[in-house]
Amino acid sequence: MSELFANGRIIDAVLVLVAAEAVLILAWRRRGGPGAGPLLVTLASGAFLMLALRAALAGAAWFWLALALLGALAAHLADLWLRLRPRAALPHGRPAP
């Protein structure tokens, strides 16, 4: 079991679970659930951070780690933009959800 953590293989299992979660979110959205964008960029940010951890544990070249961290930054900035952008007001003056 310690070998899974030492070489980063445990991260692969967690990334599979994150991918499955993304598929479920998209399926829920198709059935009339809320918008998937904010949830997916949050998942992407976490997935990129896990890829960076995987690269570090596996002893990958520095540019793979930097690329994963850059992806996490991009997803995080997209998440912030989706959360902080002004929303259209409804006719009665309250912001739309």
LUMZAMI-366783 format. One record per residue (C-alpha): residue number from 1; y, x, z. Coordinates in pm, 1 decimal. Each point is the difference from the previous one (the first is absolute). Example, Ala and Ser with C-alpha at 12.3 -4.5 7.8 and 13.67 -1.06 7.14 Angstrom:
<atoms>
[atom 1; [-450.0; 1230.0; 780.0]]
[atom 2; [344.0; 137.0; -66.0]]
</atoms>
This chain:
<atoms>
[atom 1; [0.0; 0.0; 0.0]]
[atom 2; [242.5; 279.9; 76.6]]
[atom 3; [-52.6; 129.5; -354.7]]
[atom 4; [157.0; -323.6; -135.8]]
[atom 5; [317.3; 79.2; 189.0]]
[atom 6; [-3.5; 375.6; -58.8]]
[atom 7; [-6.5; -20.4; -379.7]]
[atom 8; [204.2; -320.8; -34.4]]
[atom 9; [-277.1; -222.8; -136.4]]
[atom 10; [88.7; -262.9; 259.1]]
[atom 11; [330.7; -39.9; -184.1]]
[atom 12; [-192.9; -94.4; -314.3]]
[atom 13; [-165.4; -286.3; 188.7]]
[atom 14; [334.3; -119.8; 134.4]]
[atom 15; [153.1; 14.9; -349.3]]
[atom 16; [-281.9; -219.3; -130.0]]
[atom 17; [85.6; -253.3; 271.1]]
[atom 18; [369.3; 15.3; -94.8]]
[atom 19; [-90.5; -60.7; -366.1]]
[atom 20; [-214.5; -296.6; 101.8]]
[atom 21; [290.6; -135.3; 204.6]]
[atom 22; [230.3; 29.3; -303.9]]
[atom 23; [-250.4; -193.5; -213.2]]
[atom 24; [-20.6; -272.8; 265.3]]
[atom 25; [379.6; -22.3; 21.0]]
[atom 26; [23.6; -39.8; -377.0]]
[atom 27; [-273.1; -266.0; 2.3]]
[atom 28; [181.2; -185.1; 279.7]]
[atom 29; [321.4; 16.4; -201.8]]
[atom 30; [-172.4; -155.4; -300.6]]
[atom 31; [-107.6; -292.2; 219.3]]
[atom 32; [358.3; -71.5; 99.0]]
[atom 33; [54.6; 245.6; 283.5]]
[atom 34; [331.6; 174.8; 62.6]]
[atom 35; [135.9; 275.9; -223.2]]
[atom 36; [-223.0; 305.0; -6.9]]
[atom 37; [268.7; 259.7; -79.8]]
[atom 38; [111.1; 88.1; 353.3]]
[atom 39; [-356.8; 14.2; 128.6]]
[atom 40; [-119.4; 216.2; -287.7]]
[atom 41; [276.9; 258.6; 29.4]]
[atom 42; [-66.9; 24.5; 373.5]]
[atom 43; [-369.2; 58.7; -75.7]]
[atom 44; [93.2; 255.4; -266.0]]
[atom 45; [216.6; 193.6; 243.2]]
[atom 46; [-284.7; 20.0; 249.9]]
[atom 47; [-251.5; 88.4; -271.0]]
[atom 48; [216.3; 288.7; -120.8]]
[atom 49; [30.8; 129.6; 355.5]]
[atom 50; [-378.3; -14.1; 33.6]]
[atom 51; [-33.9; 189.0; -327.9]]
[atom 52; [233.5; 266.6; 138.6]]
[atom 53; [-214.5; 24.3; 312.7]]
[atom 54; [-312.5; 20.8; -216.1]]
[atom 55; [153.9; 280.2; -205.4]]
[atom 56; [97.7; 191.6; 313.6]]
[atom 57; [-345.0; -37.7; 159.7]]
[atom 58; [-175.2; 101.0; -321.0]]
[atom 59; [215.1; 310.6; -43.5]]
[atom 60; [147.6; -115.5; -330.8]]
[atom 61; [282.4; 186.8; -167.3]]
[atom 62; [345.4; -67.6; 142.3]]
[atom 63; [119.4; -191.2; -306.6]]
[atom 64; [-265.2; -271.8; 49.8]]
[atom 65; [124.6; -50.9; 353.7]]
[atom 66; [360.9; -2.9; -121.6]]
[atom 67; [-86.0; -247.9; -276.4]]
[atom 68; [-166.9; -236.3; 247.3]]
[atom 69; [298.8; 23.9; 236.0]]
[atom 70; [236.3; -67.9; -289.0]]
[atom 71; [-204.0; -309.5; -86.9]]
[atom 72; [24.0; -114.6; 362.4]]
[atom 73; [375.7; 49.3; -8.4]]
[atom 74; [34.8; -199.1; -322.6]]
[atom 75; [-211.5; -285.5; 137.9]]
[atom 76; [194.2; 6.4; 327.5]]
[atom 77; [333.5; -17.4; -182.2]]
[atom 78; [-130.2; -290.9; -208.6]]
[atom 79; [-108.5; -171.9; 321.8]]
[atom 80; [345.1; 48.7; 152.6]]
[atom 81; [167.8; -130.5; -314.8]]
[atom 82; [-218.1; -313.5; 2.1]]
[atom 83; [72.1; -62.3; 368.0]]
[atom 84; [373.2; 72.5; 0.1]]
[atom 85; [117.5; -142.3; -332.3]]
[atom 86; [229.9; -301.8; 19.4]]
[atom 87; [-182.2; -326.7; -43.6]]
[atom 88; [130.0; -302.6; -183.8]]
[atom 89; [134.5; -271.2; 229.5]]
[atom 90; [-142.0; -350.7; -10.1]]
[atom 91; [241.1; -289.3; -60.2]]
[atom 92; [28.6; -71.9; 373.9]]
[atom 93; [117.4; 356.3; 69.4]]
[atom 94; [-316.3; 154.4; 145.9]]
[atom 95; [-154.7; 302.3; -174.5]]
[atom 96; [-314.7; -55.7; -202.0]]
[atom 97; [-322.0; 133.1; 158.8]]
</atoms>
